[in-house]
Amino acid sequence: MTDRQALAEVVPRIEQCLRNDGGSGQVLIINNSGTGAYGVFPEPSINAIEGVMALNMDAPVALTAALLPLVRERGGAIVNIASTAAFQPTPYLGVYGATKAFLLHWSLALNAELKGSRVRVLAVCPGPTRTGFFRAAGLADSSVRGSVQDPDAVAAESLRALALGRSLVVTGWPNKIGAVLAGLVPKRMVASIAAVVLKSYRRQPDRG
């Protein structure tokens, strides 16, 4: 959701829906919407890039701010879906990776701020997952071959992490290893390697 007016209109409806359930039970908020825009900046367009920033950052922050009082009141959790892209520079998807880094660090900070309350925050960092994200972002189908998780597996691992009280989970063992390595290798080197890999994933125009 990238339209601020639409966001302002939908939040009261969500809150009213939660309050109409009788007020019993904890609240689980999952910020899962996300998008990307592939290309050499500012490709594919500045409007597309601003849409990525609005959906990946502005919307989760605004929704969480609006609903946090209710979650504090009843107890519960906020789950923000970040990405393994949050751990490294992502050339050709630079703004996308930066928004996921924002979401990861904001989630961890918010969880620390809420320590001692009835609210926990979990940042989920999946790697490539079988969804429509890649085609929508402008990447080739080949970018999702190999070590790719199913959405159900990501969801199951996320719920286990939530039950264990964790504040961060990287789903899938290959992704866990990759996240650790990304933190050990100098960022400039990581960016160079990622540039080579991601450059090969540009989607070719469909031939009709």
C-alpha positions as CSV (number, residue, x, y, z in Angstrom):
1,M,0.0,0.0,0.0
2,T,1.8,3.1,-1.2
3,D,-1.0,5.7,-1.2
4,R,-1.0,7.6,2.1
5,Q,-4.6,8.5,1.8
6,A,-5.6,4.9,1.3
7,L,-3.4,3.9,4.2
8,A,-5.1,6.5,6.5
9,E,-8.5,5.2,5.5
10,V,-7.8,1.5,6.0
11,V,-6.1,1.7,9.4
12,P,-9.3,2.7,11.3
13,R,-11.1,-0.2,9.6
14,I,-8.4,-2.7,10.7
15,E,-8.5,-1.3,14.3
16,Q,-12.3,-1.5,14.4
17,C,-12.3,-5.1,13.1
18,L,-9.9,-6.1,15.9
19,R,-11.9,-4.4,18.5
20,N,-15.1,-6.0,17.3
21,D,-13.8,-9.5,18.0
22,G,-14.7,-9.2,21.7
23,G,-11.4,-7.9,22.8
24,S,-10.0,-11.3,23.9
25,G,-6.8,-12.8,22.7
26,Q,-3.5,-11.3,21.6
27,V,-2.9,-9.5,18.4
28,L,-0.6,-10.6,15.7
29,I,0.4,-8.0,13.0
30,I,2.3,-9.3,10.0
31,N,3.8,-6.7,7.6
32,N,4.4,-8.9,4.6
33,S,3.8,-6.7,1.6
34,G,6.9,-5.8,-0.3
35,T,8.1,-5.0,-3.8
36,G,11.3,-4.3,-5.8
37,A,12.4,-2.5,-8.9
38,Y,15.3,-4.0,-10.9
39,G,17.6,-1.8,-13.0
40,V,20.6,0.6,-13.0
41,F,19.4,3.5,-10.8
42,P,17.1,5.3,-11.5
43,E,15.7,2.5,-13.6
44,P,13.0,1.5,-14.1
45,S,11.6,4.9,-13.1
46,I,11.8,7.2,-10.1
47,N,8.1,6.6,-9.5
48,A,8.6,2.9,-9.3
49,I,11.5,3.4,-6.9
50,E,9.5,5.7,-4.7
51,G,6.8,3.1,-4.7
52,V,9.3,0.5,-3.4
53,M,10.3,2.9,-0.6
54,A,6.7,3.7,0.4
55,L,5.5,0.0,0.4
56,N,8.6,-1.5,2.1
57,M,9.2,1.2,4.7
58,D,6.4,3.8,5.1
59,A,3.5,1.4,5.1
60,P,4.9,-0.9,7.9
61,V,5.9,2.0,10.0
62,A,2.6,3.8,9.7
63,L,0.5,0.6,10.3
64,T,2.6,-0.3,13.3
65,A,2.4,3.1,14.8
66,A,-1.4,3.2,14.4
67,L,-2.0,-0.3,15.8
68,L,0.7,-0.4,18.5
69,P,-1.6,1.0,21.2
70,L,-4.0,-1.8,20.7
71,V,-1.2,-4.4,20.6
72,R,0.1,-3.0,23.9
73,E,-3.3,-3.2,25.4
74,R,-4.0,-6.8,24.5
75,G,-0.5,-8.1,24.1
76,G,0.9,-9.8,21.0
77,A,3.5,-9.6,18.3
78,I,4.6,-7.6,15.2
79,V,6.2,-9.7,12.5
80,N,8.1,-7.7,9.8
81,I,9.2,-9.6,6.7
82,A,12.6,-8.2,5.7
83,S,15.0,-10.3,3.5
84,T,18.5,-11.7,3.4
85,A,19.1,-8.6,1.1
86,A,19.1,-6.6,4.4
87,F,22.6,-8.0,5.1
88,Q,24.4,-6.8,2.0
89,P,24.4,-4.2,-0.8
90,T,22.3,-5.3,-3.7
91,P,23.3,-3.6,-7.0
92,Y,20.5,-3.4,-9.6
93,L,18.1,-3.8,-6.6
94,G,19.9,-1.2,-4.5
95,V,16.8,0.6,-3.1
96,Y,15.0,-2.7,-2.4
97,G,18.0,-4.0,-0.4
98,A,18.3,-0.7,1.5
99,T,14.6,-0.7,2.4
100,K,15.0,-4.3,3.8
101,A,18.0,-3.2,5.8
102,F,15.9,-0.4,7.2
103,L,13.1,-2.8,8.1
104,L,15.5,-5.2,9.8
105,H,17.2,-2.6,11.9
106,W,14.0,-0.8,12.8
107,S,12.4,-4.1,13.9
108,L,15.3,-5.0,16.1
109,A,15.3,-1.5,17.6
110,L,11.6,-1.5,18.2
111,N,11.8,-4.9,19.9
112,A,14.4,-3.5,22.3
113,E,12.2,-0.5,23.0
114,L,9.3,-2.7,23.8
115,K,11.2,-5.0,26.2
116,G,9.2,-5.5,29.3
117,S,5.9,-4.8,27.6
118,R,3.4,-7.4,26.3
119,V,4.6,-6.8,22.7
120,R,7.4,-8.5,20.8
121,V,8.8,-7.8,17.4
122,L,10.2,-10.4,15.0
123,A,12.2,-9.6,11.9
124,V,12.0,-12.4,9.3
125,C,14.7,-12.6,6.7
126,P,14.0,-15.1,4.0
127,G,16.1,-15.7,0.9
128,P,14.6,-16.4,-2.5
129,T,11.1,-17.6,-2.1
130,R,8.6,-19.0,-4.7
131,T,6.4,-16.0,-5.1
132,G,5.5,-13.5,-7.9
133,F,8.1,-11.0,-6.5
134,F,10.8,-11.7,-9.0
135,R,8.8,-11.3,-12.2
136,A,7.0,-8.2,-10.7
137,A,10.4,-6.7,-9.9
138,G,11.7,-7.3,-13.4
139,L,14.1,-10.2,-12.8
140,A,14.5,-13.2,-15.0
141,D,12.9,-16.5,-14.0
142,S,16.4,-18.0,-13.7
143,S,16.9,-15.9,-10.6
144,V,14.6,-18.2,-8.6
145,R,16.2,-21.5,-9.5
146,G,18.4,-23.5,-7.1
147,S,18.1,-23.0,-3.4
148,V,14.6,-21.5,-3.2
149,Q,12.1,-21.9,-0.3
150,D,8.4,-22.4,-0.5
151,P,6.3,-19.8,1.3
152,D,4.9,-22.4,3.6
153,A,8.4,-23.3,4.8
154,V,9.2,-19.7,5.5
155,A,5.9,-19.2,7.4
156,A,6.5,-22.4,9.5
157,E,10.0,-21.3,10.5
158,S,8.8,-17.8,11.3
159,L,6.1,-19.1,13.6
160,R,8.6,-21.3,15.4
161,A,10.9,-18.4,15.9
162,L,8.0,-16.3,17.2
163,A,7.1,-19.1,19.7
164,L,10.7,-19.2,20.9
165,G,10.7,-15.5,21.6
166,R,13.3,-14.6,19.0
167,S,13.7,-11.1,17.5
168,L,15.3,-12.3,14.3
169,V,15.2,-15.3,12.1
170,V,16.9,-16.0,8.8
171,T,14.9,-18.8,7.2
172,G,16.7,-21.8,5.5
173,W,20.2,-23.0,6.3
174,P,21.8,-21.8,3.1
175,N,20.5,-18.4,3.8
176,K,21.7,-18.4,7.4
177,I,25.2,-19.3,6.2
178,G,25.0,-16.6,3.5
179,A,23.9,-14.0,6.0
180,V,26.9,-14.8,8.3
181,L,29.3,-14.7,5.4
182,A,27.9,-11.3,4.2
183,G,28.8,-9.9,7.6
184,L,32.4,-11.3,7.5
185,V,33.4,-10.1,4.0
186,P,34.1,-6.4,3.4
187,K,30.9,-4.6,2.1
188,R,32.7,-3.4,-1.1
189,M,33.6,-7.0,-2.0
190,V,30.1,-8.2,-1.3
191,A,28.7,-5.4,-3.5
192,S,31.1,-6.4,-6.3
193,I,30.1,-10.1,-6.1
194,A,26.4,-9.3,-5.9
195,A,26.7,-7.0,-8.9
196,V,28.0,-9.8,-11.1
197,V,25.3,-12.2,-9.9
198,L,22.4,-9.8,-10.1
199,K,23.4,-8.3,-13.4
200,S,22.8,-11.7,-15.0
201,Y,19.2,-11.7,-13.8
202,R,17.9,-8.9,-15.9
203,R,14.6,-10.0,-17.6
204,Q,14.7,-9.9,-21.4
205,P,11.7,-8.3,-23.2
206,D,9.0,-10.8,-24.0
207,R,8.8,-11.6,-27.7
208,G,5.3,-11.7,-28.9
